[in-house]
Amino acid sequence: MFEIVGRLRCPICSKPVQPDEKVFLDIINTVVHQKCYYKALRRLPIQDEGSFQKMLLKYPFFNEEDGNDCM
């Protein structure tokens, strides 16, 4: 269902984001571990926060197809 699980990586630490981890979603929809966010030199404003699982269920763009389908 959510093919992104295990493949999406935190842009700061480069470790895969797990469903039970606390994350921030910034204004350009980047998912960052909460523990890593404050280590970044440049921080974008936070749009949402919570577990990655919550983000997966709340935002439909995490479950979109790859976009290569022809109509």
Secondary structure, DSSP 8 states (H G I E B T S, - for coil): --TTTTT-B-TTT--B--TTSEEEEETT--EEEHHHHTT-SS---EEEEEEHHHHHHH-GGGG---S----
